[in-house]
Amino acid sequence: MNARPGFRNESRGEGRGDRGLDARVDQLRVPPQSIEAEQSVLGGLMLAPDAYDRVIDHITESDFYRRDHQLIFRAINELAKKGKPYDAVTLGEWFDSMGMGEQVAGGAYLIELASTTPSAANIRAYAEIVRDKAILRQLIDVGTGIVNDGYQPDGRDSSEILDEAERQVLAIAQANSSGKDDFTSVHQALTAAFDELQTRYANGGGITGLPTGYTEFDELTAGLQKTDLVILAARPAMGKTTLALNMAEYAAFRSKLPVAVFSMEMSASQLAMRLISSVGRVNAQRLRTGQLEDEDWSRVTSAIRQLREVKIFIDDEPGLSPTKLAAKARRLKREHGLGLIVIDYLQLMSVPGNSENRATEISEISRSLKGLAKELEVPVIALSQLNRSLETRTDKRPVMADLRESGAIEQDADMIVFIYRDEYYNKENSPDKGLAEVIIGKQRSGPTGSVKLKFFGEYTRFDNLAHDSIGSFE
């Protein structure tokens, strides 16, 4: 029976020879490179030492294709760092001293490079060619690795391989972007600062970042700023997940921005119930038990209808690594845009292969979250636990030292916010029943202080103290 047109009959071995031929052809292909550009860069450096600063931030030793060119560039680097000249003679002596004179034909190749390069005028352009070819070779290497992973996944599923592939390709892109921009002159920086100042003045000196809906909090912070890592910390039952979700709601409903919520503690359905309770003002306990009253049903359906109109994306995969979380966030921003990231909570993240100690692991996680905020230019709210030791104090208001594994978190965070509810500890005698203190313990570009909010535990939400100014989102 003949195979259908356009299809290979794999069971009869057809196509396998083609793949084998393709593989042999790939092996015979010469990787992207430009020997002439490499020679022009090296020769130009030997002719004009002042050209060194024009290329050293743009290319590295590994960007050169030929091994001898890599070694010559290494020698130039080492001599330059010592403040020594690097011409054909001094480079020849360096190779002889290293026992590698044969790598440059006893110095003859060095003389050839210097004599055949007319000038160093275009050395930056030549360096860009060298760098471009190196990037293409890196992409080929990564692509080959991806193909091999596809054939031999070693127990990983396709999503893990995709995340790793994205990470590797992105690493090439990020490495390529670094070092290409020159310094910003103070004139340019002042112009940008003045433009920003005019915008703030036109805004009435108010919120410059993403508003949270909490008036006094926004006045104190000017909103959540792009690229900021915001740590929201509290003891259990203080309402940190509730406050973070309320901020996410406001960003989605009022600012019309897509929001990503990475929940490693609660499932997506549990968070959805909280959103219904908060948006619809439905008693959370009745939602949990299903004992809804007639008026509750209309509130539930109204909340669901409203929530369907906004872009809140929930990922409830447990134990996410910083790499995997970042890959998911990048993909979401690329496909839907992104205005805010919420992570619940930081200590539930993990770093594969890092088991030295928990403090080191938390340090890597907090540093990566700050890097993600800068890369995606969105605020990242990361929830964090507090040490149990504060429970032994008379005054149980959190302070910076109460942050679990606090050193790295305190260093990386742009803002650290604590929640304290006195009635949790003094149920009978608290003067602040139904109130919560939101304490700004650190703000890199602003004052510290505290504001009070109403806490409605039955509706899983916080509201402004003066009046319910967040109100309905309808």
C-alpha positions as CSV (number, residue, x, y, z in Angstrom):
1,M,0.0,0.0,0.0
2,N,1.4,3.3,-1.0
3,A,2.0,6.1,1.5
4,R,-0.3,9.1,1.3
5,P,1.2,12.0,-0.7
6,G,3.2,14.4,1.5
7,F,3.6,11.8,4.3
8,R,6.6,9.7,5.1
9,N,6.1,6.0,5.9
10,E,8.2,5.9,9.1
11,S,7.4,2.3,9.7
12,R,9.2,1.3,6.5
13,G,12.2,3.5,7.4
14,E,11.5,6.2,4.9
15,G,12.6,9.6,6.1
16,R,15.2,8.3,8.5
17,G,17.8,8.5,5.9
18,D,16.8,12.1,5.2
19,R,17.2,13.0,8.9
20,G,20.6,11.3,8.9
21,L,21.6,13.3,5.9
22,D,20.3,16.5,7.5
23,A,22.4,15.8,10.5
24,R,25.5,15.2,8.4
25,V,24.9,18.4,6.5
26,D,24.5,20.4,9.7
27,Q,27.9,19.0,10.9
28,L,29.5,20.3,7.7
29,R,28.1,23.8,8.0
30,V,30.5,26.5,9.1
31,P,29.1,28.4,12.1
32,P,28.5,32.1,11.5
33,Q,31.7,34.1,11.7
34,S,33.6,36.9,10.1
35,I,37.4,36.3,10.1
36,E,38.0,39.7,8.4
37,A,36.1,41.6,11.1
38,E,37.9,39.8,13.8
39,Q,41.3,40.6,12.2
40,S,40.2,44.2,11.8
41,V,39.3,44.5,15.5
42,L,42.6,43.0,16.7
43,G,44.7,44.9,14.2
44,G,42.9,48.1,15.0
45,L,43.6,47.7,18.7
46,M,47.3,47.1,18.0
47,L,47.5,50.2,15.8
48,A,45.5,52.5,18.1
49,P,45.5,51.6,21.8
50,D,43.0,54.4,22.4
51,A,40.4,52.4,20.5
52,Y,40.4,49.8,23.3
53,D,37.7,51.7,25.3
54,R,35.4,51.8,22.3
55,V,35.1,48.0,22.0
56,I,35.9,46.5,25.4
57,D,32.3,47.0,26.6
58,H,30.9,45.5,23.5
59,I,32.8,42.2,22.9
60,T,34.4,39.5,24.9
61,E,37.0,36.9,24.3
62,S,34.4,34.2,23.6
63,D,32.9,36.4,20.8
64,F,35.8,35.6,18.6
65,Y,35.4,32.5,16.5
66,R,39.0,31.5,15.9
67,R,41.0,30.2,18.9
68,D,44.1,32.2,18.1
69,H,42.0,35.4,17.9
70,Q,40.5,34.6,21.3
71,L,44.0,34.3,22.8
72,I,45.2,37.5,21.1
73,F,42.2,39.4,22.6
74,R,42.9,37.9,26.0
75,A,46.6,39.0,25.8
76,I,45.5,42.6,24.8
77,N,43.1,42.6,27.8
78,E,45.8,41.5,30.2
79,L,48.3,44.0,29.0
80,A,45.8,46.8,29.0
81,K,44.8,46.1,32.6
82,K,48.5,46.4,33.5
83,G,48.8,49.6,31.6
84,K,51.3,48.1,29.2
85,P,51.4,48.6,25.4
86,Y,50.0,45.9,23.2
87,D,51.6,46.0,19.8
88,A,53.1,43.1,17.7
89,V,56.3,43.1,19.8
90,T,54.8,43.2,23.3
91,L,52.1,40.7,22.3
92,G,54.7,38.4,20.9
93,E,56.6,38.5,24.1
94,W,53.4,37.7,26.1
95,F,52.8,34.6,24.0
96,D,56.4,33.5,24.4
97,S,56.2,34.0,28.1
98,M,53.1,31.9,28.2
99,G,54.7,29.2,26.1
100,M,52.1,29.7,23.3
101,G,54.3,31.3,20.7
102,E,53.3,28.7,18.1
103,Q,49.6,29.9,18.4
104,V,50.6,33.0,16.5
105,A,53.3,31.5,14.3
106,G,56.1,32.8,16.4
107,G,54.8,36.4,16.2
108,A,54.5,36.5,12.4
109,Y,50.7,36.5,12.5
110,L,50.7,39.4,14.9
111,I,52.9,41.4,12.5
112,E,50.5,40.5,9.7
113,L,47.5,41.7,11.6
114,A,49.0,45.1,12.4
115,S,50.3,45.6,8.9
116,T,47.2,44.7,7.0
117,T,44.8,46.8,9.0
118,P,44.7,50.3,7.5
119,S,43.3,52.1,10.5
120,A,41.1,51.8,13.6
121,A,38.6,54.3,12.5
122,N,35.8,51.7,12.0
123,I,36.7,49.4,14.8
124,R,33.4,49.8,16.6
125,A,31.5,48.7,13.5
126,Y,33.9,45.7,13.1
127,A,33.3,44.8,16.8
128,E,29.5,44.9,16.2
129,I,30.0,42.4,13.3
130,V,32.0,40.1,15.6
131,R,29.4,40.3,18.3
132,D,26.5,39.7,15.9
133,K,28.1,36.5,14.6
134,A,28.8,35.4,18.2
135,I,25.1,35.8,19.0
136,L,24.1,33.7,16.0
137,R,26.4,31.0,17.2
138,Q,24.9,31.1,20.7
139,L,21.5,30.8,19.2
140,I,22.6,27.8,17.2
141,D,24.0,26.2,20.4
142,V,20.8,26.9,22.4
143,G,18.6,25.7,19.5
144,T,20.6,22.5,19.3
145,G,20.2,22.0,23.0
146,I,16.4,22.5,22.7
147,V,16.2,20.0,19.9
148,N,18.1,17.5,22.1
149,D,15.8,18.2,25.0
150,G,12.8,17.5,22.8
151,Y,14.2,14.1,21.9
152,Q,15.5,13.3,25.4
153,P,13.4,15.2,28.0
154,D,14.8,13.3,30.9
155,G,11.5,13.2,32.8
156,R,10.6,16.8,32.2
157,D,7.3,17.8,30.6
158,S,7.0,20.1,27.7
159,S,6.2,23.2,29.8
160,E,9.5,22.8,31.7
161,I,11.4,22.5,28.5
162,L,9.6,25.5,27.1
163,D,10.5,27.6,30.2
164,E,14.1,26.6,30.0
165,A,14.3,27.3,26.3
166,E,12.8,30.8,26.9
167,R,15.2,31.4,29.7
168,Q,18.2,30.6,27.6
169,V,17.1,32.6,24.6
170,L,16.2,35.5,26.9
171,A,19.7,35.3,28.6
172,I,21.3,35.8,25.1
173,A,19.0,38.8,24.5
174,Q,19.8,40.4,27.8
175,A,23.5,39.8,27.5
176,N,23.3,41.5,24.0
177,S,21.4,44.5,25.4
178,S,23.9,45.2,28.2
179,G,26.8,47.4,27.4
180,K,25.4,48.8,24.2
181,D,24.1,52.0,25.7
182,D,26.5,54.7,26.4
183,F,26.5,56.8,29.6
184,T,23.5,59.2,30.0
185,S,24.9,62.7,30.2
186,V,23.7,64.8,33.2
187,H,22.0,67.1,30.6
188,Q,19.9,64.2,29.4
189,A,19.2,63.0,32.9
190,L,18.1,66.6,34.0
191,T,15.9,66.9,30.9
192,A,14.1,63.6,31.8
193,A,13.8,64.7,35.4
194,F,12.3,68.0,34.5
195,D,9.8,66.4,32.2
196,E,8.8,64.0,35.0
197,L,8.5,67.0,37.4
198,Q,6.2,68.8,35.0
199,T,4.0,65.7,34.8
200,R,3.8,65.5,38.6
201,Y,3.0,69.2,38.9
202,A,0.3,68.8,36.3
203,N,-1.0,65.9,38.3
204,G,-1.4,68.2,41.3
205,G,1.5,66.6,43.2
206,G,-0.5,63.5,43.7
207,I,-0.1,59.8,42.7
208,T,2.8,59.1,40.3
209,G,2.6,55.3,40.4
210,L,-0.2,52.7,40.4
211,P,-3.0,53.7,42.8
212,T,-4.1,51.2,45.4
213,G,-7.5,52.9,46.2
214,Y,-6.4,53.5,49.8
215,T,-6.3,57.3,50.0
216,E,-3.9,57.9,52.9
217,F,-1.6,55.1,51.8
218,D,-1.4,56.5,48.2
219,E,-0.7,60.0,49.6
220,L,2.2,58.6,51.7
221,T,3.6,56.5,48.9
222,A,2.4,58.3,45.7
223,G,1.2,54.8,44.6
224,L,3.1,51.7,43.6
225,Q,6.0,52.7,41.4
226,K,7.1,50.8,38.3
227,T,10.1,48.6,38.9
228,D,9.5,48.5,42.7
229,L,9.6,45.4,44.8
230,V,7.0,45.8,47.6
231,I,7.1,43.4,50.5
232,L,3.8,43.0,52.3
233,A,4.5,41.2,55.6
234,A,2.3,40.2,58.5
235,R,1.7,37.3,60.9
236,P,-1.0,34.8,60.0
237,A,-4.7,36.0,60.0
238,M,-3.6,39.7,59.8
239,G,-5.0,39.9,56.3
240,K,-2.0,40.2,54.0
241,T,-3.5,38.1,51.2
242,T,-6.7,40.1,51.5
243,L,-4.9,43.5,51.2
244,A,-2.8,42.3,48.3
245,L,-5.9,41.0,46.5
246,N,-7.8,44.2,47.2
247,M,-4.9,46.2,45.6
248,A,-5.0,43.8,42.6
249,E,-8.8,44.3,42.3
250,Y,-8.3,48.1,42.2
251,A,-5.6,47.9,39.6
252,A,-7.8,45.6,37.4
253,F,-11.1,47.5,37.8
254,R,-10.1,51.1,38.2
255,S,-6.8,51.3,36.4
256,K,-7.9,48.7,33.8
257,L,-4.6,46.9,34.0
258,P,-3.9,43.1,33.7
259,V,-2.8,41.6,37.0
260,A,-0.9,38.4,37.7
261,V,-1.5,36.6,41.0
262,F,0.9,33.8,41.8
263,S,-0.7,31.9,44.7
264,M,1.4,29.1,46.2
265,E,-0.6,28.9,49.3
266,M,-4.3,28.9,48.1
267,S,-5.8,27.3,45.0
268,A,-7.2,29.4,42.2
269,S,-10.8,28.5,43.2
270,Q,-10.1,29.6,46.8
271,L,-8.8,33.0,45.5
272,A,-11.8,33.2,43.2
273,M,-14.1,32.8,46.3
274,R,-12.3,35.6,48.0
275,L,-12.7,37.9,45.0
276,I,-16.4,37.1,44.9
277,S,-16.7,37.9,48.6
278,S,-14.8,41.2,48.3
279,V,-16.3,42.5,45.0
280,G,-19.9,41.3,45.8
281,R,-19.8,42.0,49.6
282,V,-20.8,38.5,50.2
283,N,-20.2,36.9,53.6
284,A,-17.1,34.7,53.2
285,Q,-18.2,32.1,55.7
286,R,-21.5,31.6,53.9
287,L,-19.6,31.2,50.6
288,R,-17.4,28.5,52.2
289,T,-20.3,26.6,53.6
290,G,-22.7,27.2,50.7
291,Q,-25.4,28.4,53.1
292,L,-26.3,31.5,51.0
293,E,-29.3,33.6,51.6
294,D,-31.5,34.9,48.7
295,E,-29.9,38.3,48.5
296,D,-26.4,36.6,48.5
297,W,-27.2,35.0,45.1
298,S,-27.7,38.3,43.3
299,R,-24.5,39.7,44.8
300,V,-22.6,36.5,43.7
301,T,-23.9,36.7,40.2
302,S,-23.1,40.5,40.0
303,A,-19.6,39.9,41.3
304,I,-18.9,37.1,38.8
305,R,-20.2,39.3,36.0
306,Q,-17.9,42.1,37.0
307,L,-14.9,39.9,37.5
308,R,-15.4,38.4,34.0
309,E,-14.8,41.8,32.6
310,V,-11.3,42.4,34.0
311,K,-7.9,40.8,33.5
312,I,-6.9,39.0,36.7
313,F,-4.8,35.9,36.0
314,I,-4.2,33.4,38.7
315,D,-1.4,30.8,38.7
316,D,-1.6,28.4,41.7
317,E,1.4,26.1,40.9
318,P,3.1,25.4,44.2
319,G,6.8,26.0,44.9
320,L,7.6,28.1,41.9
321,S,11.2,28.8,41.2
322,P,12.2,32.4,40.4
323,T,13.1,31.3,36.9
324,K,9.8,29.6,36.2
325,L,7.8,32.5,37.8
326,A,9.7,35.0,35.6
327,A,9.1,32.9,32.5
328,K,5.3,32.9,33.2
329,A,5.2,36.6,33.9
330,R,7.1,37.4,30.7
331,R,4.7,35.2,28.7
332,L,1.7,36.9,30.3
333,K,3.1,40.4,29.6
334,R,3.8,39.5,26.0
335,E,0.3,38.0,25.4
336,H,-1.9,40.3,27.5
337,G,0.2,43.1,29.0
338,L,0.9,43.4,32.7
339,G,0.4,46.2,35.2
340,L,0.9,44.4,38.6
341,I,2.3,41.2,39.9
342,V,1.3,39.7,43.3
343,I,3.2,36.8,44.8
344,D,1.6,34.8,47.8
345,Y,4.0,34.2,49.3
346,L,7.8,34.6,49.1
347,Q,8.8,31.8,51.5
348,L,6.9,29.2,49.5
349,M,9.1,29.8,46.4
350,S,12.0,27.4,45.9
351,V,15.4,27.5,44.2
352,P,16.2,24.1,42.6
353,G,19.6,22.7,43.6
354,N,20.2,25.4,46.3
355,S,20.1,23.6,49.7
356,E,23.0,25.4,51.4
357,N,20.8,27.3,53.8
358,R,17.4,29.0,53.7
359,A,18.8,32.5,54.1
360,T,20.9,32.1,50.9
361,E,17.8,30.7,49.1
362,I,15.6,33.6,50.2
363,S,18.4,36.1,49.1
364,E,18.3,34.6,45.6
365,I,14.5,34.8,45.5
366,S,14.2,38.4,46.6
367,R,17.0,39.5,44.3
368,S,15.3,37.8,41.4
369,L,12.0,39.4,42.2
370,K,13.5,42.8,42.3
371,G,15.2,42.1,38.9
372,L,11.8,41.0,37.5
373,A,10.2,44.2,38.6
374,K,12.9,46.2,36.8
375,E,12.8,44.0,33.7
376,L,9.1,44.1,33.2
377,E,8.7,47.6,34.6
378,V,5.7,46.7,36.9
379,P,5.3,46.8,40.6
380,V,5.8,43.4,42.3
381,I,4.0,42.8,45.6
382,A,5.5,39.9,47.4
383,L,3.9,38.6,50.6
384,S,6.2,37.5,53.4
385,Q,6.0,35.8,56.7
386,L,7.2,37.3,60.0
387,N,9.1,35.6,62.8
388,R,7.1,34.1,65.6
389,S,9.3,35.9,68.1
390,L,7.1,39.1,67.9
391,E,4.3,37.1,69.6
392,T,6.3,37.2,72.8
393,R,6.5,41.0,72.9
394,T,4.1,43.3,74.7
395,D,3.9,45.6,71.6
396,K,3.3,43.2,68.7
397,R,3.5,45.8,66.0
398,P,5.9,44.4,63.4
399,V,9.4,46.0,62.9
400,M,12.0,45.3,60.2
401,A,13.8,42.7,62.3
402,D,10.7,40.6,62.4
403,L,11.0,39.8,58.7
404,R,11.9,36.1,58.3
405,E,15.3,35.9,56.7
406,S,15.2,39.7,56.8
407,G,18.7,40.7,55.6
408,A,18.2,40.1,51.9
409,I,14.6,41.1,51.8
410,E,15.3,44.4,53.6
411,Q,18.1,45.1,51.2
412,D,16.2,44.3,47.9
413,A,12.8,45.8,48.7
414,D,11.9,49.3,47.7
415,M,9.0,49.3,50.1
416,I,8.2,47.2,53.1
417,V,4.7,47.2,54.5
418,F,3.4,45.6,57.7
419,I,-0.2,44.9,58.8
420,Y,-1.1,45.0,62.5
421,R,-4.7,44.4,63.9
422,D,-4.8,45.0,67.6
423,E,-8.2,43.3,68.0
424,Y,-6.6,40.0,67.0
425,Y,-4.6,40.0,70.2
426,N,-7.0,42.0,72.4
427,K,-10.4,40.7,71.3
428,E,-12.3,42.1,74.4
429,N,-10.4,45.3,75.2
430,S,-9.0,46.6,71.9
431,P,-9.8,50.3,71.2
432,D,-9.3,49.6,67.5
433,K,-11.9,47.0,66.8
434,G,-12.5,46.6,63.1
435,L,-9.4,48.6,62.3
436,A,-6.0,47.7,60.9
437,E,-2.7,49.6,60.9
438,V,-0.8,49.5,57.7
439,I,2.8,50.4,58.6
440,I,5.3,51.5,56.0
441,G,8.5,50.4,57.6
442,K,10.7,51.2,54.6
443,Q,10.3,53.3,51.5
444,R,13.3,53.9,49.4
445,S,12.1,57.1,47.8
446,G,9.7,58.4,50.4
447,P,8.8,58.7,54.1
448,T,7.8,55.9,56.5
449,G,4.7,56.1,58.6
450,S,1.4,54.3,59.1
451,V,-2.3,54.6,58.0
452,K,-5.4,53.1,59.4
453,L,-7.9,51.1,57.4
454,K,-11.2,49.4,58.1
455,F,-11.0,45.7,58.1
456,F,-14.1,43.7,57.1
457,G,-13.1,40.1,57.7
458,E,-16.5,38.7,56.7
459,Y,-16.1,40.3,53.2
460,T,-12.3,39.7,52.9
461,R,-11.5,43.3,52.3
462,F,-10.0,46.5,53.6
463,D,-11.5,49.9,53.1
464,N,-10.6,53.6,53.7
465,L,-11.3,54.7,57.2
466,A,-13.2,57.8,56.4
467,H,-15.8,56.2,54.2
468,D,-16.1,53.3,51.8
469,S,-14.4,55.2,49.0
470,I,-13.3,52.1,47.1
471,G,-16.9,51.3,46.8
472,S,-18.5,49.2,44.1
473,F,-16.6,48.6,40.9
474,E,-19.8,48.8,38.8
